[in-house]
Amino acid sequence: MKALALKSCPNCGSRGIKRVSKSFRAKVKGRAVLVPAVEREICPDCKAEYFDREANIAIDAYCFGKTRQRA
C-alpha cells in the first residue's frame, strides 16, 4: 500500500505519526464488522486515524462484499 506521507497530524500537529497494520472495527447496518489487517497511520497523541485510498477500498469490499466504483 502507498504511504500517506503525513509529516504531522492534521488534527493536533503532532509529529509522531506511525504507520500500523491492525484490525478495524466498523458498524454496518447495525452489525459489528471486524476487518482484519488494515494499514493506516495513527497519531499517538490524539488517536486520529488516517486511511489511504487502498485501505478504504479494502474496508468497503470487506463490509459490503463488493468493490465500489471510485472516481
C-alpha positions as CSV (number, residue, x, y, z in Angstrom):
1,M,0.0,0.0,0.0
2,K,1.1,3.5,-0.6
3,A,2.1,5.7,2.3
4,L,0.1,8.8,3.0
5,A,3.4,10.6,3.7
6,L,2.0,12.6,6.6
7,K,4.7,14.5,8.3
8,S,2.5,15.7,11.1
9,C,-1.1,15.1,12.4
10,P,-3.6,17.3,10.6
11,N,-5.8,17.2,13.8
12,C,-3.3,18.1,16.6
13,G,0.0,18.9,14.8
14,S,2.0,16.0,16.5
15,R,5.0,14.8,14.5
16,G,4.7,11.2,15.9
17,I,2.5,9.7,13.2
18,K,3.1,5.9,12.8
19,R,2.1,3.5,10.1
20,V,0.4,0.4,11.5
21,S,-1.5,-2.6,10.3
22,K,-4.2,-3.9,12.6
23,S,-7.9,-4.9,12.5
24,F,-10.5,-2.2,12.1
25,R,-14.0,-2.2,13.7
26,A,-16.9,-0.9,11.8
27,K,-20.7,-0.9,12.2
28,V,-22.6,-1.7,9.1
29,K,-26.4,-1.6,9.1
30,G,-26.4,-2.1,12.9
31,R,-24.0,-5.0,13.0
32,A,-20.4,-5.0,14.1
33,V,-17.8,-5.9,11.5
34,L,-14.1,-6.6,12.2
35,V,-11.9,-6.0,9.1
36,P,-8.5,-7.8,9.6
37,A,-5.1,-6.1,8.9
38,V,-6.0,-2.7,7.6
39,E,-3.0,-0.4,7.1
40,R,-3.3,3.2,8.3
41,E,-1.5,6.0,10.0
42,I,-2.3,6.7,13.6
43,C,-1.4,9.8,15.8
44,P,-0.2,8.5,19.2
45,D,-1.2,11.8,20.8
46,C,-4.9,12.4,19.7
47,K,-5.5,8.9,18.4
48,A,-6.7,10.2,15.0
49,E,-6.6,7.5,12.2
50,Y,-5.8,8.3,8.6
51,F,-6.6,5.7,5.8
52,D,-5.2,5.8,2.3
53,R,-7.3,5.0,-0.8
54,E,-6.3,1.3,-0.9
55,A,-7.4,0.9,2.8
56,N,-10.7,2.5,2.1
57,I,-11.3,0.2,-0.9
58,A,-10.4,-2.9,1.2
59,I,-12.8,-1.8,4.0
60,D,-15.6,-1.3,1.5
61,A,-15.0,-4.6,-0.1
62,Y,-15.0,-6.4,3.2
63,C,-18.0,-4.6,4.7
64,F,-20.2,-4.5,1.6
65,G,-19.0,-7.6,-0.3
66,K,-18.1,-5.7,-3.5
67,T,-15.8,-3.0,-4.8
68,R,-17.4,0.3,-5.1
69,Q,-16.9,2.5,-8.2
70,R,-14.5,5.4,-7.4
71,A,-13.5,8.4,-9.5
